[in-house]
Amino acid sequence: MDHTVTLANGVTVPALGLGTWYLGDDPRTRQQELEGLRAGVEEGMTLIDTAEMYGGGRSEALVGEAIAGMDREKLFLVSKVLPNNAGGKKMEKALHDSMQRMGVDYLDLYLYHWRGGYPLEETVDCLNELQAKGRIRAWGVSNFDIDDMEELWETPGGQNCIVNQVLYNVSSRGTEYSLLPWMREHGVALMAYCPLAQGGGLARGLMQNKVLQGIADAHGITVPQLILAWDIRDGNTIAIPRSSRAEHTLSNAAADKVVLTEEDLRRIDAVFPAPTHKVYLDIQ
Ligand SMILES: NC(=O)c1ccc[n+]([C@@H]2O[C@H](COP(=O)([O-])OP(=O)(O)OC[C@H]3O[C@@H](n4cnc5c(N)ncnc54)[C@H](OP(=O)(O)O)[C@@H]3O)[C@@H](O)[C@H]2O)c1
């Protein structure tokens, strides 16, 4: 991939990875989902994002089946621990179960899915312990707003966090006001979830927007490709679009080749402006 992001631990990952929410849920589409994931990896989307939450483990199992036989070291596997499992002995067991479903013996990145009842310090201790044991190579958080990040930075060991996964796309830019600048300053990469606004489902008319369509036409690409190219434009953002079909995944991978001009960005800003004040996190 031309677009990559180098994380604070020195590991370089493709800026376009594969999301998996809802994948693995329906046996009737399982085969096409497997083909989609494998096609994505072949095209260089070697970063796969999943979570114990997705389908109660079914998405992790699907990922396990998709990557069986692949060179593990060429993949960058991400999963997430549920808040209820983010403390005590529960996290180690949750991680073990996730890895078993995926058929692997380490994760490249383990994310704290969203903040729950465990004290942050306890969760951070567990994550650092799993990293020290080599079960995970790195850890991060998800759905953390700037106040959560500041609290994390004051928590002993909290500065080992290298990624914050939050909702981000052209129609959800609120994080640009203060969270993303903070993250860049502190070496925390953005993993953008819902990078296609759930295929446009989160922003009515997005995929039909005339300005986006005009820019896409000028580049000879589709609106989803334009949106993904926009998501990853800054070198600090990884986008993880999800698709249940190979044709969409291949098209998403090709967004890596799109080079947007300053003029394109200005035209997009005019219809989807950057925030001018603090906006609370969008969450799905
Ligand atoms: N940390 C969190 O709390 C959190 C929350 C939400 C999501 N996530 C992660 O982020 C990933 C992405 O977010 P998401 O799945 O919610 O939404 P998304 O990736 O923004 O959108 C997925 C939708 O877009 C469609 N799509 C994909 N490629 C397309 C293309 N080229 N043309 C037209 N439609 C296309 C898919 O339909 P088809 O299947 O028909 O292609 C699907 O309906 C998730 O899968 C998950 O891994 C994390």
The ligand as an ORCA input file, in Angstrom:
! r2SCAN-3c Opt
* xyz 0 1
  N     -14.555      0.614     18.231
  C     -15.834      0.711     18.012
  O     -16.621      1.035     18.915
  C     -16.346      0.433     16.624
  C     -17.653      0.824     16.278
  C     -18.064      0.603     14.974
  C     -17.212     -0.014     14.050
  N     -15.979     -0.432     14.434
  C     -15.057     -1.109     13.475
  O     -14.979     -0.304     12.303
  C     -15.351     -1.078     11.172
  C     -15.984     -0.207     10.123
  O     -17.179      0.417     10.587
  P     -18.638     -0.096     10.159
  O     -18.554     -1.529      9.803
  O     -19.572      0.268     11.229
  O     -19.011      0.798      8.911
  P     -18.318      1.244      7.526
  O     -17.091      0.479      7.263
  O     -18.269      2.727      7.550
  O     -19.443      0.848      6.482
  C     -19.797     -0.495      6.258
  C     -20.901     -0.510      5.195
  O     -20.390      0.069      3.998
  C     -20.708     -0.768      2.896
  N     -19.592     -0.682      1.945
  C     -18.308     -1.049      2.149
  N     -17.560     -0.809      1.070
  C     -18.390     -0.274      0.147
  C     -18.208      0.180     -1.182
  N     -17.010      0.127     -1.782
  N     -19.289      0.663     -1.844
  C     -20.497      0.736     -1.247
  N     -20.736      0.318      0.021
  C     -19.675     -0.185      0.706
  C     -20.866     -2.150      3.467
  O     -21.788     -2.880      2.704
  P     -21.336     -4.200      1.870
  O     -21.126     -5.271      2.889
  O     -22.496     -4.438      0.988
  O     -20.096     -3.854      1.125
  C     -21.420     -1.866      4.853
  O     -22.829     -1.796      4.808
  C     -16.287     -2.137     11.768
  O     -16.544     -3.189     10.893
  C     -15.524     -2.489     13.018
  O     -14.442     -3.335     12.712
  C     -15.529     -0.174     15.702
*
